[in-house]
Amino acid sequence: TPPAPATTPANPAPPAPVITPSTDGRQRLSPAVRRLAREHSIDLSLIQGTGLGGRITRNDVLSFLETTPAPQASPPVPVAPAPTPPAAAEVASGPDEELVPVTPVRRMIAEAMVRSVTEIPHAWSMKEVDVTGLVALRQGIRADFERQEGVSLTYLPFVIRAVIEALRKVPTMNASWGGDNIILKRRVNLGLAVAAPNGLIVPVIQNADRLNLAGLAHAVNDLSERARTNRLRVEDVQGGTFTLNNTGALGSVISGPIINHPQAGIMTTDIIQKRPVVRDDAIAIRSMMNICLSFDHRINDGAEASAFLDTVAARLESIGPDTPVY
C-alpha cells in the first residue's frame, strides 16, 4: 500500500526566504548571513555579493537593508485592548519635533540592546586606576614602536593584556549563562566596540590571549580601520567571549555599558585625566583612569567583579617607564 500523503500542519510556519543556487559562490553562505536574511525576510538571490568569488557577506546584507524599503509586517495580535496611541503625527507636525526614520541597522542595534537588558540581570562596578607609569612608557616608546611596527601604539593593547590576565584569574567572566549550566569559554575572543558609520559594531580579536603587545596593536588597528570603512567580514564579528569599549576616546569619565548578549561581562576604559591624589600622605598629580564593569549577576557576584577589576588595575599600575614591551 503506498504511504499516505503528508498532511499540512494546521498552522504552518512562515516559509524561509528562498535562496536560488548559483554558480558564483552565493550558495556558500555563513550561518550569520542566513540568520540575518531570515530575520528580515530577504531573498538573497537579489543581492550581489562582494566577498571572495561573489560570496554574500554580512555587510552586503546590511547595505541591501539600507537601500531597500522594509516590507510591511502584519500587526501583532493584542493580548489586551490597546490604549489610545499618542497623537504622534500631530506632534511631529509642530515646529519643535522631527521624526527620523529608524534605519535597519539602528533597529538591529536596538533589538540587541533590549534583548540584553531584558534577559541579563546587569550589575555594575567601577575602579580608579593610576596609569601614570603607563602614560610615561607609551610616551617614551611610541615613536620607535610606530617606526618598527608600522602602526600607532595606543593604550588599548596594554588594557587588553590586563583584561586577559583578569579573565584567567576570574574565568566566570569569560563565560555565558546556559540555564542549568554556566558555560566557561576556553578561548579568549575579545570584542572591541567601534563606532562605525552605520552604528555601533563589535569586531572580535580571535584568540587574543595568544598575541603579544605588538600583535594586539596590529589587530586593534586592523579591525578598527575595517569597521570604520565597512570592510569587516562576517567572521570578524563572531565568537566574542568578552567585550571591551574605550569610551574614554569620546571623553567619558564614568560609564555603565550594556553587556553584549550572551557574554558575561563588558568593561569600559574612560578618559585619562591628571588629578590630585594622596600618595604616601602627600598630594601628588597623577594620571588617573576609571575602569567600569557591567556583569551578568546570574553568573558572577560582587566578589568576582572586584577580583576582576583589581587584577586589571594591578596589571596596569605595575607598568613603568622601563617596562619591556616585547
C-alpha positions as CSV (number, residue, x, y, z in Angstrom):
1,T,0.0,0.0,0.0
2,P,1.6,3.4,-0.9
3,P,2.2,5.7,2.0
4,A,-0.5,8.2,2.8
5,P,0.3,11.8,1.7
6,A,1.7,14.0,4.3
7,T,-0.8,16.3,5.9
8,T,-0.3,20.0,6.1
9,P,0.1,21.4,9.6
10,A,-2.8,23.4,10.9
11,N,-0.6,26.5,11.5
12,P,2.4,26.2,9.1
13,A,5.4,28.4,10.0
14,P,6.1,31.2,7.5
15,P,8.4,29.9,4.8
16,A,12.1,30.9,5.0
17,P,13.4,33.1,2.2
18,V,14.1,31.1,-0.9
19,I,17.8,31.3,-2.0
20,T,18.3,30.5,-5.6
21,P,21.5,28.4,-6.0
22,S,24.0,29.9,-8.4
23,T,27.5,29.2,-9.7
24,D,29.0,32.4,-8.4
25,G,29.5,31.2,-4.8
26,R,26.3,32.6,-3.3
27,Q,25.3,29.2,-2.1
28,R,28.2,29.2,0.3
29,L,26.5,31.4,2.9
30,S,27.6,31.7,6.5
31,P,25.1,31.0,9.3
32,A,25.2,34.7,10.3
33,V,24.2,35.8,6.8
34,R,21.4,33.2,6.6
35,R,20.1,34.2,10.0
36,L,20.2,37.9,9.1
37,A,18.3,37.2,5.9
38,R,15.8,35.0,7.6
39,E,15.1,37.7,10.3
40,H,14.4,40.3,7.7
41,S,12.7,38.1,5.1
42,I,15.3,38.8,2.4
43,D,15.6,36.9,-0.8
44,L,19.4,36.5,-1.0
45,S,19.2,36.0,-4.8
46,L,18.5,39.7,-5.1
47,I,21.9,40.6,-3.5
48,Q,25.1,41.0,-5.4
49,G,27.9,39.6,-3.2
50,T,31.2,41.4,-2.8
51,G,33.1,38.7,-1.0
52,L,35.5,36.2,-2.4
53,G,34.1,34.6,-5.5
54,G,30.9,36.7,-5.3
55,R,30.1,35.4,-1.8
56,I,27.5,37.4,0.1
57,T,28.8,39.0,3.3
58,R,27.1,40.5,6.3
59,N,27.9,44.0,5.0
60,D,26.2,43.1,1.7
61,V,23.0,42.2,3.6
62,L,23.2,45.4,5.7
63,S,23.7,47.6,2.6
64,F,20.7,45.9,1.0
65,L,18.6,46.6,4.0
66,E,19.8,50.3,4.0
67,T,18.7,50.8,0.3
68,T,15.6,48.6,0.2
69,P,12.3,49.6,1.8
70,A,11.3,47.1,4.6
71,P,8.2,45.1,3.9
72,Q,5.1,45.9,5.9
73,A,4.8,43.4,8.7
74,S,1.5,42.1,9.9
75,P,0.3,43.8,13.2
76,P,0.7,41.6,16.3
77,V,-2.4,40.2,17.9
78,P,-3.0,42.3,21.1
79,V,-3.3,40.4,24.3
80,A,-5.4,43.2,25.8
81,P,-7.2,46.2,24.4
82,A,-4.6,48.6,23.2
83,P,-4.5,52.0,24.8
84,T,-5.2,55.0,22.6
85,P,-2.0,55.8,20.7
86,P,-0.5,59.2,21.3
87,A,-1.1,61.8,18.6
88,A,2.5,61.4,17.2
89,A,1.5,62.8,13.8
90,E,0.1,65.9,15.3
91,V,3.2,66.5,17.5
92,A,5.5,65.8,14.5
93,S,3.8,68.4,12.5
94,G,4.7,71.1,15.1
95,P,7.8,73.2,14.9
96,D,9.6,71.6,17.9
97,E,10.0,68.0,16.8
98,E,11.0,65.9,13.9
99,L,10.5,62.2,13.0
100,V,13.7,60.5,12.0
101,P,13.1,57.1,10.3
102,V,14.9,54.2,12.1
103,T,17.4,52.5,9.8
104,P,17.5,48.7,9.6
105,V,21.0,48.7,11.3
106,R,19.8,51.0,14.0
107,R,16.8,48.7,14.6
108,M,19.1,45.7,14.9
109,I,21.2,47.5,17.5
110,A,18.1,48.5,19.4
111,E,16.8,44.9,19.4
112,A,20.1,43.6,20.6
113,M,20.3,46.1,23.4
114,V,16.7,45.4,24.5
115,R,17.4,41.7,24.5
116,S,20.5,42.1,26.6
117,V,18.9,44.3,29.3
118,T,15.7,42.1,29.3
119,E,17.4,38.7,29.6
120,I,20.6,39.6,31.6
121,P,20.4,41.0,35.1
122,H,23.1,43.7,34.9
123,A,25.2,44.7,37.9
124,W,27.9,47.4,37.8
125,S,31.3,48.1,39.5
126,M,34.0,50.7,38.9
127,K,37.6,51.2,40.0
128,E,40.0,54.0,39.7
129,V,43.4,53.2,38.3
130,D,46.7,55.1,38.4
131,V,48.2,54.8,34.9
132,T,51.0,57.4,35.4
133,G,53.7,54.8,34.6
134,L,51.8,53.5,31.5
135,V,51.5,57.1,30.2
136,A,55.2,57.6,30.6
137,L,56.1,54.3,29.0
138,R,53.9,54.9,25.9
139,Q,55.2,58.5,25.6
140,G,58.8,57.2,25.6
141,I,58.4,54.3,23.1
142,R,55.5,55.3,20.7
143,A,57.7,56.9,18.0
144,D,60.1,53.9,17.9
145,F,57.2,51.4,18.1
146,E,55.4,53.1,15.1
147,R,58.6,53.1,13.0
148,Q,59.2,49.4,13.8
149,E,55.7,48.0,13.6
150,G,54.0,50.4,11.2
151,V,51.1,51.1,13.4
152,S,50.5,53.6,16.2
153,L,50.7,52.4,19.8
154,T,47.6,53.3,21.8
155,Y,46.7,52.4,25.4
156,L,44.3,49.7,24.3
157,P,46.8,46.8,23.8
158,F,48.0,47.4,27.3
159,V,44.5,47.3,28.7
160,I,43.7,44.1,26.6
161,R,46.7,42.3,28.2
162,A,45.4,43.3,31.6
163,V,41.9,42.1,30.8
164,I,43.2,38.8,29.6
165,E,45.1,38.3,32.8
166,A,41.9,39.1,34.8
167,L,39.8,36.6,32.7
168,R,42.3,33.9,33.5
169,K,42.0,34.7,37.2
170,V,38.2,35.0,37.1
171,P,37.2,32.5,34.3
172,T,33.5,33.0,35.1
173,M,33.8,36.4,33.4
174,N,34.8,34.6,30.2
175,A,31.5,32.7,30.1
176,S,27.8,32.7,29.3
177,W,24.6,31.6,31.1
178,G,23.3,28.2,29.9
179,G,20.2,27.7,32.2
180,D,21.3,24.6,34.1
181,N,25.0,25.3,33.4
182,I,27.5,28.1,33.3
183,I,29.4,27.8,30.1
184,L,33.1,28.6,30.6
185,K,34.9,29.6,27.4
186,R,38.4,28.2,26.9
187,R,39.4,30.7,24.3
188,V,39.6,34.5,24.9
189,N,38.0,36.1,21.9
190,L,37.9,39.8,22.8
191,G,35.3,42.1,21.2
192,L,36.1,45.7,20.7
193,A,33.2,48.2,20.5
194,V,33.8,50.5,17.5
195,A,31.7,53.5,16.4
196,A,31.2,52.7,12.7
197,P,29.4,54.9,10.1
198,N,26.2,52.7,10.3
199,G,26.3,52.4,14.1
200,L,28.0,50.5,16.8
201,I,29.7,47.3,15.8
202,V,31.9,44.9,17.8
203,P,34.7,43.2,15.8
204,V,36.5,40.4,17.6
205,I,40.2,39.7,18.2
206,Q,40.2,35.9,17.9
207,N,42.5,34.1,20.4
208,A,43.6,37.4,21.9
209,D,45.4,35.6,24.7
210,R,47.9,34.2,22.2
211,L,49.1,37.6,20.9
212,N,51.9,39.8,22.3
213,L,51.6,43.5,22.7
214,A,52.7,44.2,19.1
215,G,50.2,41.6,17.8
216,L,47.4,43.2,19.7
217,A,48.3,46.6,18.4
218,H,48.1,45.3,14.8
219,A,44.8,43.6,15.5
220,V,43.3,46.7,17.1
221,N,44.4,48.9,14.2
222,D,43.2,46.5,11.5
223,L,39.8,45.7,13.0
224,S,39.0,49.3,13.9
225,E,40.0,50.6,10.4
226,R,38.0,48.0,8.6
227,A,35.0,48.6,10.9
228,R,35.0,52.3,10.1
229,T,35.3,51.7,6.4
230,N,32.6,48.9,6.3
231,R,35.1,46.2,5.3
232,L,34.5,43.7,8.1
233,R,33.9,40.1,7.2
234,V,31.1,38.0,8.9
235,E,33.7,36.0,10.8
236,D,35.2,39.3,12.2
237,V,32.1,39.8,14.3
238,Q,31.5,36.3,15.5
239,G,32.6,34.3,18.6
240,G,33.3,37.0,21.1
241,T,33.6,35.9,24.7
242,F,34.1,39.3,26.4
243,T,33.9,42.9,25.2
244,L,36.0,46.0,25.8
245,N,34.9,49.5,25.0
246,N,37.2,52.5,25.1
247,T,34.6,55.2,26.0
248,G,37.4,57.5,27.1
249,A,38.2,58.2,23.4
250,L,34.8,60.1,23.5
251,G,35.7,62.0,26.7
252,S,33.6,59.8,29.0
253,V,34.6,59.8,32.7
254,I,32.3,57.1,34.1
255,S,30.2,54.7,32.0
256,G,27.7,51.9,32.5
257,P,27.9,49.7,29.4
258,I,25.3,47.1,28.3
259,I,26.6,43.6,28.0
260,N,26.9,42.1,24.6
261,H,24.5,39.1,24.8
262,P,25.2,36.3,25.7
263,Q,28.5,37.2,27.2
264,A,29.0,37.5,31.0
265,G,30.6,41.0,31.1
266,I,31.8,44.1,29.4
267,M,34.4,46.6,30.6
268,T,34.9,50.2,29.6
269,T,38.0,52.4,29.9
270,D,37.3,56.0,30.5
271,I,39.4,59.1,29.8
272,I,42.8,59.5,31.4
273,Q,43.0,62.7,33.4
274,K,45.6,64.3,35.6
275,R,44.2,64.6,39.1
276,P,45.5,65.3,42.6
277,V,45.6,62.1,44.7
278,V,47.2,61.2,48.0
279,R,50.4,59.2,47.8
280,D,52.4,58.4,50.9
281,D,50.4,61.1,52.9
282,A,51.2,63.7,50.3
283,I,49.3,65.3,47.4
284,A,50.6,64.2,44.0
285,I,49.4,64.9,40.5
286,R,48.8,61.5,38.8
287,S,47.3,60.3,35.6
288,M,44.1,58.5,36.6
289,M,41.6,56.4,34.7
290,N,38.3,54.8,35.6
291,I,37.6,51.2,34.5
292,C,33.9,50.2,34.7
293,L,32.5,46.7,34.5
294,S,29.0,45.5,33.8
295,F,28.5,41.8,34.6
296,D,25.8,39.2,34.5
297,H,24.7,38.8,38.1
298,R,23.4,35.2,37.4
299,I,27.0,34.2,36.8
300,N,29.1,36.5,39.0
301,D,28.7,38.3,42.2
302,G,30.4,41.4,43.6
303,A,33.4,39.4,44.8
304,E,34.2,38.1,41.3
305,A,33.7,41.6,39.9
306,S,36.0,43.1,42.4
307,A,38.7,40.4,41.8
308,F,38.4,41.1,38.1
309,L,38.8,44.9,38.4
310,D,41.6,44.5,41.0
311,T,43.6,42.3,38.6
312,V,43.2,44.7,35.7
313,A,44.2,47.6,37.9
314,A,47.2,45.9,39.4
315,R,48.5,44.9,36.0
316,L,48.1,48.5,34.6
317,E,49.6,50.1,37.7
318,S,52.6,47.7,37.6
319,I,53.7,49.3,34.3
320,G,56.5,51.8,34.4
321,P,58.7,53.8,32.0
322,D,61.2,51.0,31.8
323,T,58.7,48.1,31.4
324,P,59.7,45.9,28.3
325,V,57.0,45.6,25.7
326,Y,58.5,42.7,23.7
